[in-house]
Amino acid sequence: MRNPNLEDFLNEIRACTICENDLTAGVRPVLRASEGAKILVVGQAPGSRVHKTGIPFDDPSGDRLRDWMGTNKEIFYDTSKINIVPMGFCYPGKGKSGDLPPRKECAAQWRAPLMKKMPSVELTIVIGQYAIDWHLGSARKKTLTETVKAWREYWPKYLVLPHPSPRNNIWLKKNDWFEDDILPVLKKRIKQLL
C-alpha cells in the first residue's frame, strides 16, 4: 500500500472532490501542515471569506485567535511552526443560523492518516464542538463551557478554546475567567514551543 509523504498527501487532500456535489460554493480545501510544527490549530471548517482567500483564519476570528495565542500573522502562517487543520477542509455553506457544520466525509477520509503525518505536534488547540468530539472523544464534558473549564485535564497535549468569533462576545463576558486563567498559560506555552 502506498504511503505518501506529507506534501504528497496534502496535494491529495487539495484535489479531493468527495463532497463536491454537496458544496454550493464549490470545492476548496483550506489547510496548512508540516511534519515539524509543534502546534496544531483545529477549527471547524473554513468560512465564506476563508473560502475566497484560501487563507485559514483570515477574518476577525483569526485576529482574535492570534491575539489569544500571542502570535502575529507571520508566525501563525509559518507552517514550520503552526499547523492549521480544520475538521472540514472546505466551506460547508450557509445554514439557518450561520455556517453549516463541517462535512463528516472529510474527517472520515483524511483526519486519522493526516494526524500521523504530523509527528512533532506537542499542543493541539481544539476549537468548536466537532473538533472537541473528534480529539477528546469521551473525555469531553457535557458542555463547551465545562470542557474549557476542565482544561487542566487535557493539558499540555490539548487546550480547548471557545470559538474566537465576535459572535462569542456574550460567552466571553459571562466567562471572564477564560481570559484571566487560560490565555496567559496558553501564551506562555506557545512561546516555549516556538
MDTraj code that builds the backbone (N, CA, C; nanometers):
import mdtraj as md
import numpy as np

residues = "MET ARG ASN PRO ASN LEU GLU ASP PHE LEU ASN GLU ILE ARG ALA CYS THR ILE CYS GLU ASN ASP LEU THR ALA GLY VAL ARG PRO VAL LEU ARG ALA SER GLU GLY ALA LYS ILE LEU VAL VAL GLY GLN ALA PRO GLY SER ARG VAL HIS LYS THR GLY ILE PRO PHE ASP ASP PRO SER GLY ASP ARG LEU ARG ASP TRP MET GLY THR ASN LYS GLU ILE PHE TYR ASP THR SER LYS ILE ASN ILE VAL PRO MET GLY PHE CYS TYR PRO GLY LYS GLY LYS SER GLY ASP LEU PRO PRO ARG LYS GLU CYS ALA ALA GLN TRP ARG ALA PRO LEU MET LYS LYS MET PRO SER VAL GLU LEU THR ILE VAL ILE GLY GLN TYR ALA ILE ASP TRP HIS LEU GLY SER ALA ARG LYS LYS THR LEU THR GLU THR VAL LYS ALA TRP ARG GLU TYR TRP PRO LYS TYR LEU VAL LEU PRO HIS PRO SER PRO ARG ASN ASN ILE TRP LEU LYS LYS ASN ASP TRP PHE GLU ASP ASP ILE LEU PRO VAL LEU LYS LYS ARG ILE LYS GLN LEU LEU".split()
xyz = np.array([
    [0.0841, -0.1197, 0.0000],
    [0.0000, 0.0000, 0.0000],
    [0.0876, 0.1247, 0.0000],
    [0.0528, 0.2197, -0.0792],
    [0.1290, 0.3434, -0.0926],
    [0.1161, 0.4282, 0.0341],
    [0.2273, 0.4836, 0.0791],
    [0.2274, 0.5709, 0.1964],
    [0.2938, 0.7027, 0.1571],
    [0.2170, 0.7981, 0.1037],
    [0.2770, 0.9226, 0.0544],
    [0.3348, 1.0069, 0.1674],
    [0.4360, 1.0869, 0.1324],
    [0.4892, 1.1803, 0.2303],
    [0.3841, 1.2889, 0.2541],
    [0.4094, 1.3750, 0.3495],
    [0.3087, 1.4746, 0.3872],
    [0.2719, 1.5657, 0.2709],
    [0.3697, 1.6137, 0.1972],
    [0.3386, 1.7069, 0.0875],
    [0.2514, 1.6400, -0.0188],
    [0.2841, 1.5163, -0.0534],
    [0.2011, 1.4424, -0.1497],
    [0.0605, 1.4219, -0.0944],
    [0.0535, 1.3911, 0.0351],
    [-0.0767, 1.3686, 0.0986],
    [-0.1594, 1.4972, 0.0983],
    [-0.0961, 1.6109, 0.1274],
    [-0.1668, 1.7391, 0.1232],
    [-0.2172, 1.7686, -0.0176],
    [-0.1392, 1.7331, -0.1176],
    [-0.1829, 1.7516, -0.2562],
    [-0.3043, 1.6644, -0.2877],
    [-0.3085, 1.5427, -0.2330],
    [-0.4261, 1.4568, -0.2497],
    [-0.5491, 1.5212, -0.1852],
    [-0.5300, 1.5752, -0.0652],
    [-0.6414, 1.6413, 0.0043],
    [-0.6891, 1.7616, -0.0772],
    [-0.5964, 1.8412, -0.1269],
    [-0.6339, 1.9605, -0.2024],
    [-0.7045, 1.9269, -0.3340],
    [-0.6859, 1.8045, -0.3816],
    [-0.7520, 1.7595, -0.5044],
    [-0.8817, 1.6830, -0.4754],
    [-0.9189, 1.6725, -0.3474],
    [-1.0364, 1.5946, -0.3066],
    [-1.1656, 1.6545, -0.3636],
    [-1.2542, 1.5671, -0.4083],
    [-1.3860, 1.6096, -0.4584],
    [-1.4983, 1.5269, -0.3976],
    [-1.4727, 1.4600, -0.2852],
    [-1.5722, 1.3718, -0.2232],
    [-1.7052, 1.4430, -0.2012],
    [-1.7018, 1.5666, -0.1539],
    [-1.8239, 1.6403, -0.1192],
    [-1.8671, 1.7383, -0.2274],
    [-1.8061, 1.7327, -0.3407],
    [-1.8272, 1.8327, -0.4444],
    [-1.9748, 1.8600, -0.4727],
    [-2.0559, 1.7572, -0.4796],
    [-2.1989, 1.7741, -0.5113],
    [-2.2784, 1.8392, -0.3984],
    [-2.2201, 1.8429, -0.2776],
    [-2.2902, 1.8982, -0.1621],
    [-2.2411, 2.0367, -0.1211],
    [-2.1416, 2.0893, -0.1913],
    [-2.0831, 2.2180, -0.1558],
    [-2.1290, 2.3249, -0.2551],
    [-2.2193, 2.4099, -0.2104],
    [-2.2754, 2.5116, -0.3003],
    [-2.1708, 2.6120, -0.3483],
    [-2.0693, 2.6381, -0.2670],
    [-1.9642, 2.7331, -0.3050],
    [-1.8506, 2.6655, -0.3808],
    [-1.8554, 2.5346, -0.3937],
    [-1.7506, 2.4618, -0.4632],
    [-1.6454, 2.4060, -0.3693],
    [-1.5571, 2.3271, -0.4264],
    [-1.4512, 2.2611, -0.3506],
    [-1.3295, 2.3527, -0.3420],
    [-1.2801, 2.3724, -0.2201],
    [-1.1542, 2.4444, -0.1995],
    [-1.1009, 2.4089, -0.0615],
    [-1.0331, 2.2951, -0.0498],
    [-0.9763, 2.2574, 0.0798],
    [-0.8748, 2.3607, 0.1277],
    [-0.8908, 2.4042, 0.2526],
    [-0.8014, 2.5043, 0.3120],
    [-0.7403, 2.4447, 0.4383],
    [-0.6091, 2.4212, 0.4330],
    [-0.5349, 2.3712, 0.5478],
    [-0.3873, 2.3972, 0.5243],
    [-0.3110, 2.3917, 0.6328],
    [-0.1659, 2.4103, 0.6262],
    [-0.1028, 2.3145, 0.7251],
    [0.0013, 2.2441, 0.6807],
    [0.0636, 2.1476, 0.7708],
    [0.2073, 2.1198, 0.7302],
    [0.2861, 2.0835, 0.8304],
    [0.4229, 2.0377, 0.8081],
    [0.4527, 1.9294, 0.9111],
    [0.5569, 1.8530, 0.8862],
    [0.5950, 1.7468, 0.9794],
    [0.6610, 1.8028, 1.1049],
    [0.7181, 1.9223, 1.0970],
    [0.7963, 1.9745, 1.2084],
    [0.7258, 2.0677, 1.3042],
    [0.6064, 2.1172, 1.2680],
    [0.5364, 2.2125, 1.3549],
    [0.4967, 2.1460, 1.4866],
    [0.5137, 2.2192, 1.5954],
    [0.4814, 2.1664, 1.7284],
    [0.3411, 2.2040, 1.7748],
    [0.2773, 2.2963, 1.7022],
    [0.1436, 2.3438, 1.7402],
    [0.0466, 2.3112, 1.6281],
    [-0.0696, 2.2610, 1.6664],
    [-0.1764, 2.2306, 1.5715],
    [-0.3013, 2.3064, 1.6133],
    [-0.3577, 2.3843, 1.5221],
    [-0.4837, 2.4554, 1.5455],
    [-0.5921, 2.3805, 1.4695],
    [-0.6947, 2.3374, 1.5421],
    [-0.8050, 2.2618, 1.4821],
    [-0.9342, 2.3405, 1.4992],
    [-0.9852, 2.3930, 1.3895],
    [-1.1138, 2.4611, 1.3912],
    [-1.2212, 2.3717, 1.3329],
    [-1.3341, 2.4318, 1.2988],
    [-1.4471, 2.3559, 1.2447],
    [-1.4327, 2.3351, 1.0941],
    [-1.4465, 2.4444, 1.0190],
    [-1.4371, 2.4440, 0.8731],
    [-1.4187, 2.5884, 0.8291],
    [-1.3625, 2.6091, 0.7107],
    [-1.3461, 2.7464, 0.6632],
    [-1.4802, 2.8181, 0.6476],
    [-1.4807, 2.9473, 0.6737],
    [-1.5974, 3.0299, 0.6467],
    [-1.5930, 3.0802, 0.5034],
    [-1.6916, 3.1588, 0.4654],
    [-1.7001, 3.2053, 0.3264],
    [-1.5812, 3.2934, 0.2877],
    [-1.5361, 3.3779, 0.3795],
    [-1.4216, 3.4645, 0.3489],
    [-1.2945, 3.3824, 0.3287],
    [-1.2746, 3.2841, 0.4160],
    [-1.1575, 3.1972, 0.4039],
    [-1.1667, 3.1150, 0.2750],
    [-1.2865, 3.0743, 0.2387],
    [-1.3055, 3.0011, 0.1133],
    [-1.2585, 3.0855, -0.0054],
    [-1.2885, 3.2138, 0.0002],
    [-1.2487, 3.3026, -0.1104],
    [-1.0983, 3.3256, -0.1148],
    [-1.0352, 3.3450, 0.0016],
    [-0.8922, 3.3775, 0.0044],
    [-0.8027, 3.2537, 0.0051],
    [-0.8541, 3.1425, 0.0577],
    [-0.7709, 3.0235, 0.0720],
    [-0.6739, 3.0331, 0.1889],
    [-0.6941, 3.1323, 0.2750],
    [-0.6054, 3.1537, 0.3900],
    [-0.6848, 3.1248, 0.5173],
    [-0.6460, 3.0228, 0.5956],
    [-0.7217, 2.9900, 0.7166],
    [-0.7199, 3.1022, 0.8191],
    [-0.8320, 3.1203, 0.8855],
    [-0.8475, 3.2223, 0.9895],
    [-0.8099, 3.3614, 0.9381],
    [-0.8442, 3.3887, 0.8132],
    [-0.8193, 3.5193, 0.7518],
    [-0.9440, 3.6057, 0.7702],
    [-0.9769, 3.6303, 0.8973],
    [-1.1001, 3.7007, 0.9307],
    [-1.0901, 3.7518, 1.0744],
    [-1.1925, 3.8194, 1.1256],
    [-1.1860, 3.8687, 1.2639],
    [-1.1651, 3.7571, 1.3675],
    [-1.2177, 3.6370, 1.3407],
    [-1.1931, 3.5251, 1.4320],
    [-1.0444, 3.4946, 1.4394],
    [-0.9787, 3.4992, 1.3254],
    [-0.8349, 3.4746, 1.3220],
    [-0.7560, 3.5810, 1.3957],
    [-0.8002, 3.7060, 1.3833],
    [-0.7333, 3.8143, 1.4562],
    [-0.7405, 3.7891, 1.6064],
    [-0.8586, 3.7505, 1.6536],
    [-0.8741, 3.7242, 1.7970],
    [-0.7944, 3.6010, 1.8379],
    [-0.7973, 3.4957, 1.7571],
    [-0.7228, 3.3747, 1.7898],
    [-0.5729, 3.4032, 1.7998],
    [-0.5186, 3.4786, 1.7057],
    [-0.3767, 3.5135, 1.7116],
    [-0.3458, 3.5945, 1.8368],
    [-0.4372, 3.6832, 1.8754],
    [-0.4194, 3.7597, 1.9987],
    [-0.4184, 3.6655, 2.1190],
    [-0.5130, 3.5727, 2.1233],
    [-0.5169, 3.4758, 2.2332],
    [-0.3878, 3.3956, 2.2421],
    [-0.3309, 3.3626, 2.1260],
    [-0.2097, 3.2808, 2.1211],
    [-0.0830, 3.3632, 2.1426],
    [-0.0940, 3.4958, 2.1321],
    [0.0235, 3.5810, 2.1450],
    [0.1142, 3.5732, 2.0233],
    [0.0535, 3.5522, 1.9060],
    [0.1321, 3.5433, 1.7825],
    [0.0879, 3.6507, 1.6844],
    [0.1687, 3.6702, 1.5832],
    [0.1305, 3.7587, 1.4745],
    [0.1047, 3.6735, 1.3499],
    [0.0664, 3.7366, 1.2409],
    [0.0358, 3.6623, 1.1187],
    [0.1584, 3.5890, 1.0650],
    [0.2729, 3.6515, 1.0740],
    [0.3949, 3.5890, 1.0211],
    [0.4210, 3.4544, 1.0893],
    [0.4107, 3.4509, 1.2195],
    [0.4322, 3.3259, 1.2940],
    [0.3158, 3.2298, 1.2712],
    [0.1942, 3.2812, 1.2783],
    [0.0747, 3.1975, 1.2676],
    [0.0710, 3.1214, 1.1348],
    [0.1125, 3.1852, 1.0285],
    [0.1081, 3.1222, 0.8967],
    [0.2389, 3.0549, 0.8555],
    [0.3328, 3.0444, 0.9473],
    [0.4577, 2.9738, 0.9209],
    [0.4345, 2.8256, 0.9509],
    [0.4219, 2.7445, 0.8462],
    [0.3884, 2.6028, 0.8664],
    [0.5003, 2.5252, 0.9350],
    [0.6182, 2.5804, 0.9433],
    [0.7213, 2.5105, 1.0204],
    [0.6956, 2.5240, 1.1702],
    [0.6060, 2.6175, 1.2065],
    [0.5755, 2.6424, 1.3475],
    [0.4338, 2.5993, 1.3867],
    [0.3356, 2.6277, 1.3007],
    [0.1950, 2.6040, 1.3354],
    [0.1233, 2.5356, 1.2194],
    [0.0603, 2.4231, 1.2496],
    [-0.0276, 2.3550, 1.1541],
    [-0.1699, 2.4042, 1.1770],
    [-0.2443, 2.4237, 1.0690],
    [-0.3840, 2.4656, 1.0773],
    [-0.4658, 2.3649, 0.9972],
    [-0.5356, 2.2775, 1.0689],
    [-0.6069, 2.1669, 1.0047],
    [-0.7489, 2.1587, 1.0614],
    [-0.8462, 2.2185, 0.9936],
    [-0.9844, 2.2140, 1.0437],
    [-1.0453, 2.0745, 1.0316],
    [-1.1601, 2.0566, 1.0923],
    [-1.2306, 1.9280, 1.0842],
    [-1.2849, 1.9037, 0.9436],
    [-1.3314, 2.0081, 0.8797],
    [-1.3733, 2.0021, 0.7406],
    [-1.2869, 2.0993, 0.6633],
    [-1.2353, 2.0591, 0.5492],
    [-1.1389, 2.1425, 0.4776],
    [-1.2035, 2.2441, 0.3841],
    [-1.3300, 2.2225, 0.3490],
    [-1.3991, 2.3128, 0.2561],
    [-1.5121, 2.3857, 0.3276],
    [-1.5449, 2.5039, 0.2769],
    [-1.6574, 2.5802, 0.3303],
    [-1.7863, 2.5002, 0.3076],
    [-1.8580, 2.4666, 0.4160],
    [-1.9764, 2.3811, 0.4029],
    [-2.1025, 2.4525, 0.3548],
    [-2.1030, 2.5852, 0.3511],
    [-2.2201, 2.6607, 0.3089],
    [-2.2956, 2.7194, 0.4269],
    [-2.3962, 2.7980, 0.3960],
    [-2.4773, 2.8668, 0.4972],
    [-2.5947, 2.7808, 0.5418],
    [-2.6237, 2.7886, 0.6714],
    [-2.7420, 2.7247, 0.7280],
    [-2.8361, 2.8312, 0.7797],
    [-2.9360, 2.7897, 0.8560],
    [-3.0357, 2.8835, 0.9088],
    [-2.9769, 2.9821, 1.0090],
    [-2.8801, 2.9359, 1.0903],
    [-2.8264, 3.0229, 1.1952],
    [-2.6743, 3.0367, 1.1845],
    [-2.6232, 3.0428, 1.0641],
    [-2.4788, 3.0548, 1.0438],
    [-2.4298, 2.9488, 0.9467],
    [-2.3010, 2.9261, 0.9486],
    [-2.2434, 2.8264, 0.8586],
    [-2.2873, 2.6862, 0.8990],
    [-2.2988, 2.5992, 0.8003],
    [-2.3298, 2.4590, 0.8250],
    [-2.2120, 2.3925, 0.8959],
    [-2.2361, 2.2778, 0.9604],
    [-2.1244, 2.2069, 1.0238],
    [-2.0283, 2.1510, 0.9190],
    [-1.9077, 2.1171, 0.9610],
    [-1.8135, 2.0572, 0.8660],
    [-1.8681, 1.9262, 0.8107],
    [-1.8361, 1.8989, 0.6860],
    [-1.8789, 1.7743, 0.6234],
    [-1.8112, 1.6560, 0.6936],
    [-1.8889, 1.5548, 0.7293],
    [-1.8352, 1.4384, 0.8012],
    [-1.7413, 1.3552, 0.7145],
    [-1.7630, 1.3580, 0.5853],
    [-1.6802, 1.2777, 0.4949],
    [-1.5332, 1.3166, 0.5023],
    [-1.5090, 1.4428, 0.5283],
    [-1.3731, 1.4952, 0.5305],
    [-1.2905, 1.4278, 0.6404],
    [-1.3404, 1.4324, 0.7623],
    [-1.2677, 1.3705, 0.8735],
    [-1.2583, 1.2195, 0.8550],
    [-1.3647, 1.1586, 0.8067],
    [-1.3639, 1.0131, 0.7875],
    [-1.2560, 0.9712, 0.6874],
    [-1.2392, 1.0484, 0.5836],
    [-1.1428, 1.0145, 0.4775],
    [-0.9992, 1.0519, 0.5128],
    [-0.9792, 1.1685, 0.5730],
    [-0.8445, 1.2245, 0.5807],
    [-0.7834, 1.2399, 0.7195],
    [-0.8657, 1.2584, 0.8237],
    [-0.8122, 1.3059, 0.9516],
    [-0.7111, 1.2108, 1.0172],
    [-0.7454, 1.0880, 1.0398],
    [-0.6546, 0.9965, 1.1108],
    [-0.5202, 0.9813, 1.0390],
    [-0.5187, 0.9556, 0.9079],
    [-0.3870, 0.9447, 0.8433],
    [-0.3088, 1.0762, 0.8432],
    [-0.3786, 1.1887, 0.8353],
    [-0.3092, 1.3176, 0.8377],
    [-0.2456, 1.3426, 0.9743],
    [-0.3151, 1.3080, 1.0826],
    [-0.2597, 1.3287, 1.2166],
    [-0.1282, 1.2508, 1.2324],
    [-0.1204, 1.1334, 1.1732],
    [0.0016, 1.0514, 1.1825],
    [0.1187, 1.1148, 1.1076],
    [0.0903, 1.2007, 1.0139],
    [0.1950, 1.2639, 0.9336],
    [0.2447, 1.3944, 0.9957],
    [0.1977, 1.4250, 1.1164],
    [0.2429, 1.5444, 1.1884],
    [0.2975, 1.5011, 1.3256],
    [0.4095, 1.4281, 1.3267],
    [0.4580, 1.3659, 1.4500],
    [0.5143, 1.4615, 1.5541],
    [0.5424, 1.5843, 1.5167],
    [0.6066, 1.6781, 1.6099],
    [0.5086, 1.7570, 1.6949],
    [0.3790, 1.7443, 1.6684],
    [0.2791, 1.8251, 1.7402],
    [0.2824, 1.7922, 1.8894],
    [0.3001, 1.8969, 1.9701],
    [0.3004, 1.8828, 2.1161],
    [0.1793, 1.9488, 2.1806],
    [0.1176, 2.0439, 2.1092],
    [-0.0010, 2.1128, 2.1609],
    [-0.1038, 2.1234, 2.0493],
    [-0.2233, 2.0719, 2.0758],
    [-0.3340, 2.0839, 1.9816],
    [-0.4367, 2.1782, 2.0421],
    [-0.4629, 2.2872, 1.9721],
    [-0.5632, 2.3851, 2.0140],
    [-0.6935, 2.3453, 1.9466],
    [-0.7908, 2.3070, 2.0284],
    [-0.9159, 2.2491, 1.9801],
    [-1.0266, 2.3536, 1.9916],
    [-1.0875, 2.3872, 1.8764],
    [-1.1877, 2.4937, 1.8717],
    [-1.3183, 2.4389, 1.8154],
    [-1.4221, 2.4396, 1.8962],
    [-1.5540, 2.4011, 1.8482],
    [-1.5911, 2.2565, 1.8778],
    [-1.7220, 2.2324, 1.8780],
    [-1.7761, 2.1035, 1.9203],
    [-1.7305, 1.9858, 1.8348],
    [-1.7236, 2.0021, 1.7044],
    [-1.6831, 1.8905, 1.6186],
    [-1.5370, 1.8544, 1.6415],
    [-1.4540, 1.9543, 1.6614],
    [-1.3126, 1.9300, 1.6919],
    [-1.2981, 1.8657, 1.8298],
    [-1.3770, 1.9125, 1.9263],
    [-1.3745, 1.8541, 2.0606],
    [-1.4144, 1.7075, 2.0534],
    [-1.5221, 1.6782, 1.9849],
    [-1.5699, 1.5398, 1.9758],
    [-1.4638, 1.4476, 1.9168],
    [-1.3977, 1.4918, 1.8099],
    [-1.3001, 1.4052, 1.7430],
    [-1.1737, 1.3901, 1.8262],
    [-1.1231, 1.5002, 1.8816],
    [-0.9936, 1.4951, 1.9502],
    [-1.0032, 1.4502, 2.0953],
    [-1.1109, 1.4810, 2.1638],
    [-1.1228, 1.4424, 2.3047],
    [-1.2129, 1.3221, 2.3262],
    [-1.3059, 1.2984, 2.2348],
    [-1.3956, 1.1834, 2.2474],
    [-1.4696, 1.1823, 2.3790],
    [-1.4654, 1.0697, 2.4475],
    [-1.5408, 1.0548, 2.5723],
    [-1.4817, 1.1350, 2.6879],
    [-1.3640, 1.1916, 2.6718],
    [-1.3034, 1.2735, 2.7774],
    [-1.3645, 1.4131, 2.7834],
    [-1.4430, 1.4498, 2.6820],
    [-1.5052, 1.5826, 2.6825],
    [-1.6145, 1.5870, 2.7897],
    [-1.6494, 1.7058, 2.8284],
    [-1.7564, 1.7256, 2.9270],
    [-1.8889, 1.7472, 2.8533],
    [-1.9958, 1.7666, 2.9283],
    [-2.1287, 1.7803, 2.8667],
    [-2.1441, 1.9064, 2.7834],
    [-2.0777, 2.0131, 2.8236],
    [-2.0918, 2.1394, 2.7506],
    [-1.9538, 2.1941, 2.7146],
    [-1.9537, 2.2869, 2.6216],
    [-1.8294, 2.3536, 2.5845],
    [-1.7687, 2.4238, 2.7056],
    [-1.8511, 2.4959, 2.7803],
    [-1.8009, 2.5704, 2.8965],
    [-1.7360, 2.4764, 2.9972],
    [-1.7999, 2.3638, 3.0250],
    [-1.7425, 2.2676, 3.1196],
    [-1.6110, 2.2110, 3.0671],
    [-1.6044, 2.1876, 2.9371],
    [-1.4826, 2.1332, 2.8777],
    [-1.3698, 2.2351, 2.8839],
    [-1.4005, 2.3608, 2.8546],
    [-1.2984, 2.4654, 2.8621],
    [-1.2519, 2.4815, 3.0068],
    [-1.3454, 2.4790, 3.1018],
    [-1.3093, 2.4924, 3.2440],
    [-1.2209, 2.3780, 3.2921],
    [-1.2351, 2.2608, 3.2318],
    [-1.1578, 2.1422, 3.2717],
    [-1.0254, 2.1335, 3.1951],
    [-0.9747, 2.2444, 3.1475],
    [-0.8582, 2.2458, 3.0601],
    [-0.7377, 2.1727, 3.1173],
    [-0.7213, 2.1755, 3.2480],
    [-0.6049, 2.1099, 3.3098],
    [-0.6061, 1.9586, 3.2892],
    [-0.7243, 1.9013, 3.2693],
    [-0.7345, 1.7568, 3.2457],
    [-0.6740, 1.7167, 3.1118],
    [-0.6687, 1.8077, 3.0175],
    [-0.6205, 1.7776, 2.8821],
    [-0.4810, 1.8341, 2.8560],
    [-0.4400, 1.9227, 2.9429],
    [-0.3140, 1.9952, 2.9290],
    [-0.1959, 1.9051, 2.9612],
    [-0.0813, 1.9125, 2.8952],
    [-0.0422, 2.0095, 2.7943],
    [-0.0626, 1.9618, 2.6495],
    [-0.1232, 1.8455, 2.6305],
    [-0.1421, 1.7943, 2.4940],
    [-0.2498, 1.8720, 2.4185],
    [-0.3604, 1.9032, 2.4872],
    [-0.4731, 1.9723, 2.4248],
    [-0.5118, 2.0948, 2.5054],
    [-0.5636, 2.1946, 2.4350],
    [-0.6299, 2.3071, 2.5007],
    [-0.7551, 2.3384, 2.4208],
    [-0.8685, 2.3318, 2.4877],
    [-0.9969, 2.3609, 2.4235],
    [-1.0269, 2.5090, 2.4398],
    [-1.0621, 2.5721, 2.3274],
    [-1.0990, 2.7133, 2.3287],
    [-1.2406, 2.7303, 2.2763],
    [-1.3109, 2.8329, 2.3234],
    [-1.4362, 2.8681, 2.2567],
    [-1.4013, 2.9240, 2.1191],
    [-1.4967, 2.9304, 2.0308],
    [-1.4658, 2.9869, 1.9000],
    [-1.4317, 3.1346, 1.9176],
    [-1.3261, 3.1824, 1.8523],
    [-1.2862, 3.3224, 1.8693],
    [-1.3723, 3.4220, 1.7912],
    [-1.4821, 3.3768, 1.7366],
    [-1.5708, 3.4633, 1.6586],
    [-1.6259, 3.5780, 1.7432],
    [-1.6449, 3.6944, 1.6820],
    [-1.7121, 3.8036, 1.7531],
    [-1.8524, 3.7644, 1.8011],
    [-1.9107, 3.6623, 1.7396],
    [-2.0420, 3.6141, 1.7858],
    [-2.0359, 3.5555, 1.9258],
    [-1.9157, 3.5243, 1.9740],
    [-1.8991, 3.4661, 2.1069],
    [-1.8682, 3.5695, 2.2138],
    [-1.8881, 3.6968, 2.1838],
    [-1.8598, 3.8008, 2.2831],
    [-1.9425, 3.7829, 2.4103],
    [-2.0654, 3.7378, 2.3972],
    [-2.1507, 3.7163, 2.5153],
    [-2.0908, 3.6079, 2.6034],
    [-2.0473, 3.4962, 2.5413],
    [-1.9844, 3.3874, 2.6180],
    [-1.8609, 3.4399, 2.6911],
    [-1.7802, 3.5179, 2.6228],
    [-1.6579, 3.5699, 2.6834],
    [-1.6877, 3.6627, 2.8013],
    [-1.7931, 3.7425, 2.7898],
    [-1.8306, 3.8312, 2.9009],
    [-1.8810, 3.7513, 3.0211],
    [-1.9558, 3.6447, 2.9948],
    [-2.0082, 3.5606, 3.1033],
    [-1.8993, 3.4766, 3.1690],
    [-1.7910, 3.4527, 3.0976],
    [-1.6847, 3.3638, 3.1449],
    [-1.5512, 3.4374, 3.1462],
    [-1.5447, 3.5446, 3.2252],
    [-1.4239, 3.6266, 3.2257],
    [-1.3022, 3.5528, 3.2797],
    [-1.3228, 3.4421, 3.3515],
    [-1.2128, 3.3593, 3.3989],
    [-1.1301, 3.3044, 3.2814],
    [-1.1922, 3.2889, 3.1641],
    [-1.1231, 3.2317, 3.0493],
    [-1.0000, 3.3145, 3.0127],
    [-1.0196, 3.4441, 2.9961],
    [-0.9075, 3.5298, 2.9578],
    [-0.8067, 3.5451, 3.0712],
    [-0.8539, 3.5447, 3.1949],
    [-0.7651, 3.5636, 3.3092],
    [-0.6843, 3.4380, 3.3416],
    [-0.7478, 3.3210, 3.3349],
    [-0.6844, 3.1968, 3.3800],
    [-0.6153, 3.1187, 3.2687],
    [-0.6742, 3.1163, 3.1513],
    [-0.6251, 3.0268, 3.0464],
    [-0.5304, 3.0959, 2.9489],
    [-0.5636, 3.2157, 2.9043],
    [-0.4829, 3.2782, 2.7994],
    [-0.3371, 3.3037, 2.8393],
    [-0.3076, 3.3448, 2.9624],
    [-0.1653, 3.3602, 2.9979],
    [-0.0881, 3.2285, 2.9895],
    [-0.1520, 3.1187, 3.0280],
    [-0.0885, 2.9869, 3.0220],
    [-0.0671, 2.9458, 2.8769],
    [-0.1666, 2.9716, 2.7933],
    [-0.1562, 2.9392, 2.6509],
    [-0.0423, 3.0177, 2.5864],
    [-0.0379, 3.1464, 2.6109],
    [0.0669, 3.2302, 2.5513],
    [0.2060, 3.1847, 2.5951],
    [0.2192, 3.1500, 2.7205],
    [0.3488, 3.1039, 2.7716],
    [0.3895, 2.9735, 2.7038],
    [0.2966, 2.8810, 2.6906],
    [0.3266, 2.7513, 2.6275],
    [0.3635, 2.7679, 2.4805],
    [0.2917, 2.8540, 2.4106],
    [0.3205, 2.8763, 2.2691],
    [0.4587, 2.9391, 2.2544],
    [0.4917, 3.0316, 2.3392],
    [0.6246, 3.0932, 2.3343],
    [0.7333, 2.9876, 2.3539],
    [0.7090, 2.8932, 2.4459],
    [0.8054, 2.7847, 2.4685],
    [0.8190, 2.6963, 2.3444],
    [0.7081, 2.6658, 2.2807],
    [0.7105, 2.5744, 2.1659],
    [0.7674, 2.6389, 2.0402],
    [0.7570, 2.7698, 2.0309],
    [0.8098, 2.8393, 1.9128],
    [0.9596, 2.8599, 1.9267],
])
top = md.Topology()
chain = top.add_chain()
for i, resn in enumerate(residues, 1):
    res = top.add_residue(resn, chain, resSeq=i)
    for name in ("N", "CA", "C"):
        top.add_atom(name, md.element.get_by_symbol(name[0]), res)
traj = md.Trajectory(xyz[None], top)
